[in-house]
Amino acid sequence: MQLAQNTYGKTTAIKPAAKVLIVEDEVLFARAVMRKLQKAGYECEHVETLQDARAIAKQFSADLVLLDMRLPDGNGLEILAELMAKNAAVIVMTAFGDISDAVHAIKQGAVDYLKKPIDLEELLLAVQKVEAAVLQSNSLDYSRQRNAHAVEGVEMLGDSPAMQSIKAQIKRIAQFVADDVVPPTVLISGETGTGKDVAARLLHASCPNKDQPFVHIDCASLPADLMESELFGHEKGAFTGAVASRPGLIEAAEDGTLFLDEIGELPLSLQAKLLNVLERRRVRRLGSTKERPVPARFIAASNRDLHEMSLSGGFRQDLYYRLNVMSLSMPPLRERTGDALLLARHFASQTARRYGLAAPVFSSDAIATLSNYPWPGNVRELKHQVSRAMLLCQNSQITGADLVVSNPAGNEVAPISSHATLYDTEKAILLKVLSDSRNNVSEAARKLGITRMTMRYRMDKYQISAKALE
């Protein structure tokens, strides 16, 4: 099933159309429902009895069934389980005096009920809401299955002493996972692009529970109005639009790993609720009185200084200490001697294989540029620059000119002198890109392959003011 919005902003089904089976013995009403749903883009079939419903269900794979409770040859409850076994969502329709049947149907798994006489606009809205809820549930199931395999073949490249230390720490931390022990939380810090996500996945892949889900939550990209529901889940009716119960991402991690990326972006109100989950190892969905156990391992990451944030009130101190039981500090690429060339060769070969190109070769000036450039965007910036160079270079030979930092207008930052200090080099790059971007901080950050937050941090570090440059 798919959804789209029409010119008037209303949600309608688009092909492949959702299939709706109407089991209703009031023929005139059923035909009116069919016309309404078909006009909205649904594929419909209508039967009047339980016997006919069983027969058509074998050839018409319905996504949704509108099921009347009182039928000529029995009660709709008799066929409810059979319909649900075929992965159909069921909305029951009942007369005013038969509400008890609707209650029984809901307890057995029906997603909603409508009380006769039924307004057709109300019925269409109910169908659309159920369809959206099914899509959302399927999306979550897909995400869980995808993330369960997201750590297969993950590796952390780097032979520098800094990376050897990180790999040893990951191996040691992975040992503290057992079936009868609550695993310690891990806090991964480091600049944007240093590989915090890779470290989290490698940590999961190194644990005995590596076959369990790995759920990655980017706290910075969660919609503010849905953040609490996404994390903790909700029950049907917990808020407007909650047409069905739904587990949160914390529950979705099950016995695996929950990775809270950019945890510093989580609002203080939800930090308190997360702390309660960590302390008690139980979660309660929105609108529920029931608590569920949380066996998952928690890994958090941030490119911000959470300790400083906790001192200034931007992050809860108690949550910071609870997360920081074990820690990893990912080194920036400029401190990983020799790793830039190793990574560049890996990314270039990866790009060549993807596009069917010849094996790449790095010229001597390209190697010098890779070694001398400070890579403010770290591994992420290196990957994008090398991939770009691989696609644009001549005869699969990457030169220093191919690796020059450039912007769409054609202004370039020349290869870095081997005599310049790291401080002077990085500051010069920031000043140049800011100048080329007309002192637009967001644009400069995009050109450097870093976040605006990291750009601001760099500017503060080197005492660069955008206003002073105007």
Secondary structure, 3 states (H helix, E strand, C coil): CEEEECCCCCEEEECCCCEEEEECCCHHHHHHHHHHHHHCCCEEEEECCHHHHHHHCCCCCCCEEEEECEECCEECHHHHHHHHHCCCEEEEEECHHHHHHHHHHHHCCCCEEEECCCCHHHHHHHHHHHHHHHHHHHHHHHHHHHHHCCCCCCCCCCCCHHHHHHHHHHHHHCCCCECCECCCCEEEECCCCCCHHHHHHHHHHCCCCCCCCEEEEECCCCCCCCHHHHHHCECCCCCCCCCCCECCHHHHCCCCEEEEECHHHCCHHHHHHHHHHHHHCEEECECCCCEEECCCEEEEEECCCHHHHHHHCCCCHHHHHHHCCEEEECCCHHHCCCHHHHHHHHHHHHHHHHHCCCCCEECHHHHHHHHHCCCCCHHHHHHHHHHHHHHHCECCEECCHHHCEECCCCCEECCCCCCCCHHHHHHHHHHHHHHHCCCCHHHHHHHHCCCHHHHHHHHHHCCCCHHHHC
